[in-house]
Amino acid sequence: MKLLTTIIFLFLAMTHVIFGQTFELKGEVKNQYQSPVAFASVFISNVSDSVLVKGTSADENGAFLFSDIAEGLYFLKASYVGQTSENLAIEIVKDTKIGALIIEEQAEQLNEVTVISNKPVVKREVDRIVFNVENTVISQNSSWDILRQTPGVIMMNDELKVRNQVTTVYINNRKVQLSSEEVRSLLENYQGENIKSIEVIHNPPASYDAEGGSILNIVTSKNLSVGYKGNVNAGYTQGVFPKYNFGTSHFYKTKKLNVNASYNYTPKKEFKNTLSNTNFMDNTGITSIWDTDFDQVIRTNTHSAGVSVDYQFNEKNSLSLTSNAQYQPKKDADFFQETTIKNSVGVLDSIFTSNSFLSEQKHNISGDLTFKHKFKDQGNLTVNAHYTNFGLDRNQDVNSDYFQPSGSFLRDFNFSTIADQQIEIKTAQIDYSDYFGSVFFETGAKGSFIDSESRLDYFLQNNGTQFIPNLSDDYTYDESVYAGYFSLSKDWDKWSIKTGLRAEQTESTGVSVNVSNINELSYFELFPSLYILHNINDHHSLSFDYARKVQRPRYENLNPFRTYSNERIFVEGNPNLIPSFIHNFNLNYTLNQEYFFDFYYRDNGRYISDLTFQNNTDFVLTDNFQNVLGSTSYGFDFTYGKSITNNWYLYSYMSFFHEEETFIASQSDAFSYTNELNGAYIDITNYITLSNDGSFKGELGIVYLTGWLEGSFIQDETANLTIGLRKSFLDNRAVLSVSANDLLGKYNAYSSSQYLNQNNRYLAVEETQYVKFGFTYNFGNFRLEDNQRDIDKIERERLE
């Protein structure tokens, strides 16, 4: 707790104190046609020396507000994408409201642009929080870094989470259909300069699938002009082993055609060490103590490619095609374990070692076709079709040798497995939206169809090769979901309300050949949602939202097959998993669009959790998936971001939370047990501009977590101190970056499971201490904004 106290003290010390009498300045930014210029940058500078005093961004209506302005004479100026207004001289002696700053916009702007960075702006809308980052001090970071610093986002084990649950990343309302590791690789190579805003949607409305939790939607900047642009990028990371990544992307635009193509190649060699301790027990206490030192060396080669084509037939009709492909021809993993077995008083009984080799190959190919029609008024009709093909082949050989304490050989145990999985996903969707008077109306329908086939063959290799039928299986899973929805929303002067209802009919069948079991589910569910926002005045707003959601099992979790570390430690799927239904409640208060206070409560229902149990009779440790009896989350979040000086932006996020899960302890006479935790998460990050022209930037941040609940485990406290530098040169065409992670060596921590007759813990040490170098070179008209996007299909998220 000393570290927690120190962090809070540093946070309080860094908040600034305002001296003397200050005033407010309000106004609007418009173009020559008197239309609002949304999200324009507005600056105040001294008349005497033209030094920048303050900067802000206009909202979506072109309105802006400055607070805490000292008495004096200033110049006021607005800028948007390199186009600026004339300087307006104003004298501040009281709270002041001016008319409009006029920006003369041009249809095509291809000239070099110099942008002055200002602070990010957070705005709360009726169903989401919008984090406007365009032309701000953090826009020069990678997309991944911007997401990490988005209000309410937590990063745990390289996964982005919102309110302690994994979130889904979208780009322009198209889902990024990759694993958490691949998402990070993609976004680290996607330039933050292309981002207009990040939308945090805690409770996605009825137009989104009922499945899934929160959404982080990256909104890219507006397409500006015709032409070509491209870039090449490379990265080098030094941890235990060196790692590399190479990529290129290209974008071409005409009046009617947009084409974007990208390719990335990532060869990696990774190391992970896990120390584990299991105390096997009976009614009298500990009977056997097992300590394992587990080393993993994993080598992968991954190719990722994507193409997006948009064609505008006319002002009313357009067609879009998106295709993504990930191919991993090689994933080889060498595992080595040494386990010492001691009796209850700590005397060595025996030793066994396990050598395991795992070879894996997989592909993930998808296509998405969308037609959009705009009616004469404000109505839109969208029709979409989607297809995904996923394939996985995995072979594993495990050899274990047992030794006496003296080192003499006792016996060996050898086996191998061959597994494969094939999944097809097909969806069709239609959506319509329009205004009925002042009410915005949305409706639509969707059909989703999933076919999955899995096979596992288990062979004993002690005396030749022997097929073991009862440890082998063929498993098929078919699922169909039919959905329809409608949504209504209306805005008044100080109130905004949005409500919706989604209905889904689900049919699923799972068949396991080995256990001669057929699991069939058929259920119809309604998913209501409600959002209310009240802007009390310019300084205060309150909002409330509620939504019902569903968590369906991931396809690999339904697969009953086993992946072994050795014959006594394995991961096993569960074909008997059922969906869980979730109720989300949020109450939020915003002060000056700068201080955000969020209270949330979430009933997770029969949440699907990853649980670990020790079998005290057979001395086996099993990791499997189970529907818990109940799960609850609630907490309080506080977010604050402030430009301390013109060159220093401070971001802070604090979350105080309670997590609990009640589950059946299957190796403890089926007693129910509640695992719970009260925790705190604190993130303080400083963004500093180190040069007058803004081309050299630095970042220094610390994250502290008091503890974490992981199924049947509780993780100890962790801390992560990071530092980064970024330099752009050659007129911003080239960018060089360097960053260091886990400078304190406190990122990894023990996780413990101690209850009833369970007593085990582990420490997984990954390559969290590393130095990373990155380089990007832009060519062509690189200030164009592209049409890069991914595919919006919740069904694909359940792939491995």
ZAKE-538468 format. One record per residue (C-alpha): residue in three letters; z, y, x. Coordinates in steps of 0.5 Angstrom, whole numbers, plus 500, padded with zeros to 3 digits. Layout:
# residues N
    aa    up   north   east
   ala     Z       Y      X
...
# end
This chain:
# residues 800
    aa    up   north   east
   met   500     500    500
   lys   501     505    506
   leu   493     505    506
   leu   493     506    499
   thr   497     512    500
   thr   494     515    506
   ile   487     515    502
   ile   490     518    496
   phe   493     523    501
   leu   486     524    504
   phe   483     525    497
   leu   487     530    495
   ala   487     534    502
   met   479     535    501
   thr   479     538    494
   his   478     545    495
   val   483     551    493
   ile   479     557    489
   phe   482     563    492
   gly   481     570    488
   gln   478     572    481
   thr   472     568    480
   phe   466     568    474
   glu   461     564    471
   leu   454     565    471
   lys   449     562    465
   gly   442     562    464
   glu   435     558    463
   val   429     556    467
   lys   422     556    464
   asn   415     556    465
   gln   410     561    464
   tyr   409     558    457
   gln   416     559    455
   ser   417     552    456
   pro   424     549    459
   val   423     547    466
   ala   428     541    466
   phe   432     539    472
   ala   430     545    476
   ser   434     547    482
   val   437     554    482
   phe   440     558    488
   ile   445     564    489
   ser   444     567    496
   asn   447     573    499
   val   443     580    498
   ser   445     582    505
   asp   443     576    509
   ser   440     571    504
   val   445     566    506
   leu   445     560    500
   val   452     561    497
   lys   451     556    491
   gly   446     551    488
   thr   446     547    482
   ser   441     543    477
   ala   439     545    470
   asp   440     540    465
   glu   434     537    461
   asn   433     543    456
   gly   433     548    463
   ala   440     551    462
   phe   444     552    468
   leu   451     554    469
   phe   455     557    476
   ser   462     557    476
   asp   467     560    481
   ile   463     566    483
   ala   466     571    487
   glu   465     578    485
   gly   459     581    489
   leu   451     582    489
   tyr   447     576    489
   phe   440     574    489
   leu   438     568    484
   lys   432     564    484
   ala   430     557    481
   ser   425     552    484
   tyr   422     546    482
   val   417     541    486
   gly   416     547    491
   gln   414     552    485
   thr   419     558    485
   ser   421     564    481
   glu   422     571    484
   asn   428     573    486
   leu   433     576    481
   ala   438     581    483
   ile   444     581    479
   glu   451     584    480
   ile   457     579    478
   val   463     583    476
   lys   465     579    470
   asp   462     573    466
   thr   455     574    466
   lys   449     571    461
   ile   442     572    463
   gly   435     571    460
   ala   430     566    463
   leu   428     565    470
   ile   420     564    470
   ile   417     559    474
   glu   409     559    475
   glu   407     552    474
   gln   401     549    477
   ala   397     543    475
   glu   396     540    481
   gln   400     542    487
   leu   398     538    494
   asn   401     543    499
   glu   407     542    503
   val   414     542    500
   thr   420     545    503
   val   426     543    498
   ile   433     546    499
   ser   438     540    497
   asn   444     542    492
   lys   449     538    489
   pro   448     532    485
   val   449     533    477
   val   452     528    472
   lys   451     529    465
   arg   454     525    459
   glu   449     523    454
   val   451     519    447
   asp   449     512    450
   arg   449     513    458
   ile   451     517    464
   val   445     521    467
   phe   446     522    475
   asn   441     527    477
   val   440     526    484
   glu   433     529    485
   asn   433     534    491
   thr   440     533    492
   val   444     532    499
   ile   444     525    497
   ser   436     524    495
   gln   434     523    503
   asn   438     516    503
   ser   436     509    501
   ser   435     507    493
   trp   441     502    495
   asp   446     508    498
   ile   444     512    492
   leu   446     506    487
   arg   452     505    491
   gln   455     512    490
   thr   453     513    483
   pro   459     514    478
   gly   463     508    476
   val   459     503    481
   ile   463     498    485
   met   460     494    491
   met   463     487    492
   asn   460     482    496
   asp   454     485    496
   glu   453     486    489
   leu   453     492    485
   lys   458     492    479
   val   460     496    473
   arg   467     495    471
   asn   468     489    474
   gln   462     485    472
   val   455     484    475
   thr   450     490    473
   thr   443     489    472
   val   438     494    476
   tyr   432     497    472
   ile   426     501    475
   asn   423     506    470
   asn   426     501    464
   arg   423     495    468
   lys   428     490    470
   val   428     488    478
   gln   428     481    477
   leu   431     478    484
   ser   437     475    486
   ser   443     480    489
   glu   441     479    496
   glu   434     481    494
   val   435     487    490
   arg   439     490    496
   ser   433     488    501
   leu   428     491    496
   leu   432     498    494
   glu   434     499    502
   asn   427     500    503
   tyr   425     504    497
   gln   426     511    498
   gly   431     515    495
   glu   426     521    495
   asn   422     518    489
   ile   428     518    485
   lys   430     523    479
   ser   436     520    476
   ile   440     514    475
   glu   442     512    468
   val   449     508    468
   ile   449     505    461
   his   455     501    460
   asn   453     499    453
   pro   446     498    452
   pro   443     500    445
   ala   440     495    440
   ser   433     496    443
   tyr   436     492    449
   asp   437     484    449
   ala   444     482    447
   glu   445     478    453
   gly   448     482    459
   gly   452     487    461
   ser   451     494    464
   ile   445     497    466
   leu   443     501    472
   asn   436     504    471
   ile   433     508    476
   val   428     513    474
   thr   423     516    479
   ser   420     522    479
   lys   414     525    475
   asn   407     523    478
   leu   404     530    480
   ser   397     529    483
   val   391     524    484
   gly   390     521    491
   tyr   393     516    496
   lys   399     515    499
   gly   402     509    503
   asn   408     507    508
   val   410     502    513
   asn   417     500    514
   ala   421     496    519
   gly   429     494    520
   tyr   433     491    525
   thr   440     489    524
   gln   445     486    529
   gly   451     482    527
   val   452     475    530
   phe   445     474    530
   pro   439     479    530
   lys   435     480    523
   tyr   429     483    521
   asn   425     486    516
   phe   418     489    515
   gly   414     492    509
   thr   409     496    507
   ser   407     499    500
   his   401     503    498
   phe   399     507    492
   tyr   393     510    489
   lys   392     515    483
   thr   386     517    479
   lys   385     521    473
   lys   386     514    469
   leu   388     509    474
   asn   394     508    478
   val   395     502    483
   asn   401     500    487
   ala   402     494    491
   ser   407     492    496
   tyr   409     487    501
   asn   415     485    505
   tyr   417     480    510
   thr   424     478    511
   pro   426     473    517
   lys   433     472    517
   lys   438     468    521
   glu   445     468    518
   phe   452     466    520
   lys   458     465    516
   asn   465     462    518
   thr   470     459    512
   leu   477     457    514
   ser   480     453    508
   asn   487     450    507
   thr   488     445    501
   asn   495     442    500
   phe   495     436    496
   met   501     435    491
   asp   504     430    487
   asn   511     431    482
   thr   515     431    489
   gly   511     436    492
   ile   506     437    498
   thr   503     430    500
   ser   497     432    505
   ile   495     438    508
   trp   488     439    509
   asp   485     445    514
   thr   478     446    515
   asp   474     450    519
   phe   467     451    516
   asp   461     454    520
   gln   454     455    517
   val   448     458    520
   ile   442     459    515
   arg   435     461    517
   thr   430     464    512
   asn   423     466    511
   thr   422     470    505
   his   415     474    503
   ser   415     478    497
   ala   409     482    494
   gly   408     486    488
   val   402     490    484
   ser   402     495    478
   val   396     497    475
   asp   396     502    469
   tyr   390     504    466
   gln   390     510    461
   phe   384     509    456
   asn   385     516    453
   glu   391     520    451
   lys   393     515    446
   asn   392     508    449
   ser   394     505    455
   leu   395     498    459
   ser   399     496    464
   leu   400     490    468
   thr   405     488    473
   ser   406     482    477
   asn   411     480    482
   ala   412     474    487
   gln   417     471    491
   tyr   416     466    496
   gln   421     462    500
   pro   417     457    504
   lys   423     456    509
   lys   431     456    508
   asp   434     451    513
   ala   442     451    513
   asp   446     447    519
   phe   453     446    516
   phe   459     443    521
   gln   466     442    519
   glu   472     440    522
   thr   478     438    518
   thr   485     436    520
   ile   489     432    515
   lys   497     432    516
   asn   502     429    512
   ser   507     433    508
   val   511     434    515
   gly   505     437    518
   val   504     431    523
   leu   497     429    524
   asp   494     423    520
   ser   487     424    522
   ile   481     428    523
   phe   474     428    520
   thr   468     432    522
   ser   461     433    517
   asn   454     435    519
   ser   450     437    514
   phe   443     439    514
   leu   440     443    508
   ser   432     444    507
   glu   430     449    501
   gln   423     452    498
   lys   422     456    492
   his   418     461    489
   asn   418     466    483
   ile   412     468    480
   ser   411     473    474
   gly   406     477    470
   asp   407     482    465
   leu   402     486    460
   thr   404     492    456
   phe   399     496    451
   lys   402     502    449
   his   399     507    443
   lys   401     514    441
   phe   400     516    434
   lys   398     523    432
   asp   405     525    431
   gln   411     523    436
   gly   411     516    434
   asn   409     510    439
   leu   407     503    439
   thr   408     498    445
   val   406     491    445
   asn   408     486    451
   ala   407     479    453
   his   411     476    459
   tyr   410     469    463
   thr   415     467    469
   asn   414     460    473
   phe   420     458    478
   gly   420     452    482
   leu   426     450    487
   asp   426     444    492
   arg   432     442    496
   asn   434     436    500
   gln   440     435    504
   asp   443     430    509
   val   451     429    510
   asn   454     425    515
   ser   461     425    516
   asp   465     421    522
   tyr   473     420    521
   phe   477     419    527
   gln   485     417    529
   pro   489     423    532
   ser   488     420    539
   gly   480     421    537
   ser   478     414    537
   phe   473     413    531
   leu   475     410    525
   arg   469     410    520
   asp   463     414    517
   phe   460     416    511
   asn   453     418    510
   phe   449     420    504
   ser   443     424    502
   thr   440     428    496
   ile   433     430    493
   ala   433     435    488
   asp   428     440    484
   gln   428     444    479
   gln   422     447    475
   ile   423     453    470
   glu   418     457    465
   ile   419     463    461
   lys   415     466    456
   thr   416     472    452
   ala   412     477    447
   gln   415     483    444
   ile   413     489    439
   asp   417     496    439
   tyr   416     502    435
   ser   419     509    435
   asp   418     515    431
   tyr   422     521    428
   phe   423     521    421
   gly   425     529    420
   ser   430     530    425
   val   433     523    426
   phe   430     518    431
   phe   428     511    429
   glu   427     505    433
   thr   425     498    431
   gly   422     492    434
   ala   422     484    435
   lys   422     479    440
   gly   421     472    442
   ser   423     468    448
   phe   422     461    450
   ile   425     457    456
   asp   423     450    459
   ser   427     448    464
   glu   427     441    468
   ser   431     439    473
   arg   432     432    477
   leu   437     430    483
   asp   437     423    486
   tyr   443     421    490
   phe   442     416    496
   leu   448     412    500
   gln   446     412    507
   asn   451     408    510
   asn   447     401    511
   gly   440     403    510
   thr   438     407    504
   gln   441     405    497
   phe   439     409    491
   ile   446     411    487
   pro   444     411    479
   asn   451     414    477
   leu   450     420    481
   ser   443     422    480
   asp   440     425    474
   asp   434     428    470
   tyr   436     434    466
   thr   432     438    461
   tyr   433     444    457
   asp   429     448    452
   glu   431     455    449
   ser   428     459    444
   val   431     466    442
   tyr   428     470    436
   ala   430     477    435
   gly   429     484    431
   tyr   433     490    431
   phe   433     497    429
   ser   436     504    431
   leu   438     511    429
   ser   440     517    433
   lys   441     524    431
   asp   443     530    435
   trp   447     536    432
   asp   449     543    435
   lys   456     539    438
   trp   455     532    436
   ser   450     526    437
   ile   451     520    434
   lys   447     513    435
   thr   447     507    432
   gly   444     500    432
   leu   444     493    430
   arg   440     487    433
   ala   440     480    430
   glu   438     474    434
   gln   437     467    432
   thr   438     462    438
   glu   436     454    438
   ser   437     450    445
   thr   437     443    447
   gly   440     440    453
   val   438     433    455
   ser   442     429    461
   val   439     422    462
   asn   445     419    466
   val   450     421    461
   ser   445     419    455
   asn   448     426    452
   ile   444     431    448
   asn   447     438    447
   glu   444     442    441
   leu   446     449    439
   ser   443     453    433
   tyr   446     460    432
   phe   445     466    428
   glu   449     472    431
   leu   449     480    429
   phe   450     485    435
   pro   452     492    432
   ser   452     498    437
   leu   455     505    436
   tyr   455     511    440
   ile   459     518    438
   leu   459     524    443
   his   462     531    441
   asn   461     537    446
   ile   467     541    444
   asn   465     547    448
   asp   461     548    455
   his   467     545    459
   his   470     539    455
   ser   466     533    451
   leu   469     527    448
   ser   465     520    447
   phe   466     513    444
   asp   462     507    444
   tyr   462     500    442
   ala   457     494    443
   arg   457     487    442
   lys   454     483    447
   val   453     475    449
   gln   453     472    455
   arg   449     466    456
   pro   449     460    461
   arg   445     461    467
   tyr   440     455    468
   glu   443     453    474
   asn   450     453    471
   leu   447     448    466
   asn   444     443    471
   pro   449     438    472
   phe   447     436    479
   arg   452     437    485
   thr   451     441    492
   tyr   455     438    497
   ser   459     441    503
   asn   461     434    505
   glu   463     428    500
   arg   470     431    498
   ile   467     438    497
   phe   462     440    492
   val   459     445    487
   glu   457     442    480
   gly   454     445    474
   asn   456     444    467
   pro   451     442    461
   asn   456     443    456
   leu   457     450    457
   ile   456     455    451
   pro   455     462    450
   ser   461     467    450
   phe   461     473    445
   ile   463     480    448
   his   466     486    445
   asn   466     493    449
   phe   470     499    447
   asn   469     505    451
   leu   473     512    451
   asn   471     518    455
   tyr   473     525    457
   thr   469     530    461
   leu   471     536    464
   asn   466     541    466
   gln   461     536    467
   glu   465     535    474
   tyr   471     531    472
   phe   470     524    469
   phe   475     520    465
   asp   473     513    462
   phe   478     509    459
   tyr   475     502    457
   tyr   477     495    454
   arg   473     489    454
   asp   474     482    450
   asn   470     477    454
   gly   471     472    449
   arg   470     465    452
   tyr   467     468    458
   ile   463     463    463
   ser   467     463    470
   asp   467     459    476
   leu   473     455    477
   thr   475     451    483
   phe   480     445    482
   gln   483     440    487
   asn   484     433    485
   asn   490     431    488
   thr   489     423    487
   asp   482     423    490
   phe   483     428    495
   val   477     432    492
   leu   475     440    492
   thr   471     441    486
   asp   467     448    484
   asn   465     448    477
   phe   463     452    471
   gln   467     452    465
   asn   468     456    458
   val   475     459    459
   leu   480     460    453
   gly   480     467    453
   ser   478     473    458
   thr   480     481    457
   ser   479     487    462
   tyr   481     494    461
   gly   482     500    465
   phe   482     507    467
   asp   476     510    471
   phe   476     517    475
   thr   470     520    478
   tyr   469     527    482
   gly   464     530    486
   lys   464     536    489
   ser   460     541    494
   ile   465     543    498
   thr   461     547    503
   asn   453     548    503
   asn   453     542    508
   trp   458     538    505
   tyr   458     534    499
   leu   464     529    497
   tyr   464     524    492
   ser   470     520    490
   tyr   471     514    485
   met   478     511    483
   ser   479     505    478
   phe   485     502    476
   phe   484     496    472
   his   487     489    469
   glu   483     483    469
   glu   486     476    466
   glu   483     469    464
   thr   486     463    461
   phe   483     457    462
   ile   484     449    462
   ala   487     447    468
   ser   483     440    468
   gln   486     437    474
   ser   493     439    472
   asp   494     435    465
   ala   489     440    462
   phe   495     445    461
   ser   492     452    460
   tyr   493     457    465
   thr   493     465    465
   asn   490     468    472
   glu   491     475    472
   leu   491     481    476
   asn   493     489    476
   gly   488     492    481
   ala   486     499    484
   tyr   479     501    487
   ile   478     507    491
   asp   471     510    494
   ile   471     516    498
   thr   465     518    501
   asn   462     524    505
   tyr   455     527    505
   ile   454     532    511
   thr   448     536    513
   leu   448     536    520
   ser   442     541    521
   asn   440     547    518
   asp   433     545    516
   gly   436     539    513
   ser   432     533    517
   phe   439     531    520
   lys   444     528    515
   gly   450     524    516
   glu   455     519    512
   leu   462     517    512
   gly   466     513    507
   ile   471     508    506
   val   473     503    500
   tyr   479     500    499
   leu   481     495    494
   thr   488     492    492
   gly   486     485    490
   trp   480     482    486
   leu   480     476    481
   glu   475     471    482
   gly   476     465    477
   ser   482     461    479
   phe   483     465    485
   ile   486     472    487
   gln   483     475    493
   asp   488     480    498
   glu   486     487    499
   thr   480     489    503
   ala   478     496    506
   asn   471     498    509
   leu   470     504    513
   thr   462     506    514
   ile   458     511    518
   gly   451     513    518
   leu   446     517    521
   arg   439     519    518
   lys   434     523    522
   ser   427     525    519
   phe   421     528    523
   leu   414     529    524
   asp   414     534    518
   asn   418     528    514
   arg   413     523    515
   ala   417     519    519
   val   425     517    518
   leu   429     514    523
   ser   436     511    521
   val   442     508    524
   ser   449     505    520
   ala   455     501    522
   asn   459     497    517
   asp   466     495    517
   leu   468     499    523
   leu   476     497    521
   gly   474     489    521
   lys   478     489    514
   tyr   472     487    509
   asn   474     480    509
   ala   480     477    506
   tyr   484     471    504
   ser   483     468    496
   ser   488     464    494
   ser   489     459    488
   gln   497     457    487
   tyr   499     455    480
   leu   502     448    477
   asn   499     443    482
   gln   494     447    485
   asn   495     450    492
   asn   489     452    496
   arg   486     458    499
   tyr   480     460    504
   leu   478     466    508
   ala   470     467    508
   val   468     471    514
   glu   461     473    513
   glu   457     478    518
   thr   460     484    515
   gln   461     488    522
   tyr   454     490    524
   val   449     496    526
   lys   443     497    522
   phe   437     501    525
   gly   431     503    520
   phe   424     506    521
   thr   419     509    516
   tyr   413     512    517
   asn   409     515    511
   phe   402     517    511
   gly   396     519    506
   asn   399     524    501
   phe   406     521    501
   arg   409     526    496
   leu   406     523    490
   glu   410     519    486
   asp   408     512    485
   asn   408     507    479
   gln   413     502    482
   arg   416     498    477
   asp   419     491    476
   ile   419     486    470
   asp   424     488    464
   lys   426     480    462
   ile   433     479    461
   glu   431     471    461
   arg   429     472    468
   glu   436     474    470
   arg   439     467    469
   leu   434     464    474
   glu   438     462    481
# end
